[in-house]
Amino acid sequence: MKPSHPSIPASLVTSSKQALDSYAAPIDGLQMALLTTPDGFEIASLRNRSDLQINRLAAMASSLMAMGRAVGREIQVSHCNRLTFEAEGNVVVFQAIGGDFPCILCLVLRPGAVLGRALWSAGEISQTLAGQR
């Protein structure tokens, strides 16, 4: 798999795709899983719904996490780890992933998906990728 941006290491793309396949793919109700750079470039994705536009969601993930950090600063919290967005039964989870190459995980879930399962998967993906960098 080729990186979407020259500064993204090919090894990160490979390990990211493996993490999504291992931990996000089994989520019942997953519509899309996306790993993006903090500035909105796709690293890897897994899509079960073809009408979702990855590039637009990657840019939005970047912007929303930046907004979360700004809110955190306003309430004197040093780091925004996760945002959860709910609309008409659908849920979108954004999770910051640290390490040598920080990134953002975005999970899009259809109505009826188990949020706890998605949050567990997000944590596993985060630990896997942060530990490999």
C-alpha atoms as one frame of an Amber mdcrd trajectory, in Angstrom:
protein
   0.000   0.000   0.000   1.361   3.403  -1.021   1.367   6.331   1.457  -1.024
   9.217   0.633   1.694  11.724   1.540   5.482  11.412   1.023   6.264  12.007
   4.720   4.277   8.925   5.824   6.616   5.931   6.192   5.549   2.858   4.219
   6.128   0.745   7.339   3.554   2.868   9.204   1.025   2.332   6.417   1.559
  -1.430   6.636   1.329  -1.638  10.447  -1.697   0.686  10.444  -3.555  -1.451
   7.920  -2.751  -4.566   9.986  -4.046  -2.893  13.168  -7.291  -1.873  11.438
  -7.750  -5.395  10.055  -7.114  -6.965  13.469  -9.082  -4.647  15.743 -11.513
  -2.523  13.702 -12.713  -5.008  11.081 -14.409  -7.281  13.670 -16.578  -4.426
  15.036 -20.179  -5.242  14.186 -21.662  -2.082  12.712 -18.393  -0.552  11.516
 -18.900   1.593   8.436 -15.356   2.883   8.205 -12.066   2.964  10.092  -9.478
   5.554   9.170  -6.034   6.468  10.435  -4.930   9.956   9.475  -2.024  12.256
  10.157  -2.650  15.201  12.506  -2.757  17.440   9.422  -5.414  15.339   7.674
  -3.673  12.910   5.319  -4.857   9.305   5.130  -2.451   6.695   6.480  -4.708
   3.631   6.144  -8.409   2.890   5.952 -10.971   0.136   6.022 -14.308   0.903
   4.404 -17.587  -1.022   4.568 -19.623   1.867   3.168 -18.474   3.180  -0.200
 -20.190   6.565  -0.114 -18.024   7.856   2.751 -15.284  10.135   1.445 -12.019
   9.300   3.140 -10.161  12.503   2.248 -12.924  14.690   3.640 -13.222  12.649
   6.847  -9.443  12.738   7.286  -9.470  16.534   7.082 -12.439  16.741   9.469
 -10.755  14.391  11.969  -7.765  16.706  12.022  -9.922  19.806  12.514 -12.133
  18.251  15.191  -9.190  16.998  17.235  -7.640  20.476  16.998 -10.911  21.927
  18.265 -10.933  19.350  21.085  -7.428  20.428  22.088  -8.565  24.074  22.091
 -11.519  23.245  24.341  -9.152  21.297  26.586  -6.858  24.293  26.911  -9.861
  26.461  27.757 -10.866  24.154  30.620  -7.225  23.663  31.632  -6.877  20.054
  30.475  -3.567  19.336  28.787  -4.535  16.707  26.209  -7.574  15.665  24.196
  -7.500  11.870  23.909 -10.850  11.107  22.343 -13.952  12.742  20.883 -17.272
  10.999  20.343 -19.787  12.426  17.904 -23.365  11.130  17.855 -25.996  11.911
  15.209 -29.261  10.088  14.521 -27.967   6.894  16.070 -24.681   6.913  14.178
 -21.523   7.361  16.208 -18.108   8.602  15.127 -15.138   8.125  17.452 -11.946
  10.138  17.030  -8.935   9.009  19.068  -5.490  10.582  19.253  -2.609   8.126
  18.962   0.791   9.167  20.275   4.245   7.894  19.508   7.016   8.900  17.141
   4.471   9.468  14.348   1.259  10.749  15.985  -1.996  10.088  14.197  -5.766
  10.175  14.614  -8.085   7.179  14.468 -11.618   7.702  13.171 -14.258   4.975
  13.557 -17.665   5.490  11.902 -20.392   3.265  13.359 -23.950   2.656  12.207
 -26.915   2.715  14.593 -26.958  -0.287  16.897 -23.184  -0.746  16.981 -21.823
  -1.325  20.479 -19.878   1.779  21.467 -17.962  -0.049  24.207 -16.626  -2.537
  21.660 -15.519   0.301  19.394 -13.791   2.109  22.272 -11.961  -1.088  23.242
 -10.834  -1.515  19.629  -9.697   2.108  19.487  -7.591   1.523  22.592  -6.044
  -1.627  21.134  -5.214   0.130  17.864  -3.701   3.028  19.792  -1.555   0.776
  21.976  -0.454  -1.324  19.019   0.611   1.612  16.874   2.128   3.712  19.659
   4.205   0.710  20.733   5.506  -0.004  17.220   6.781   3.449  16.474
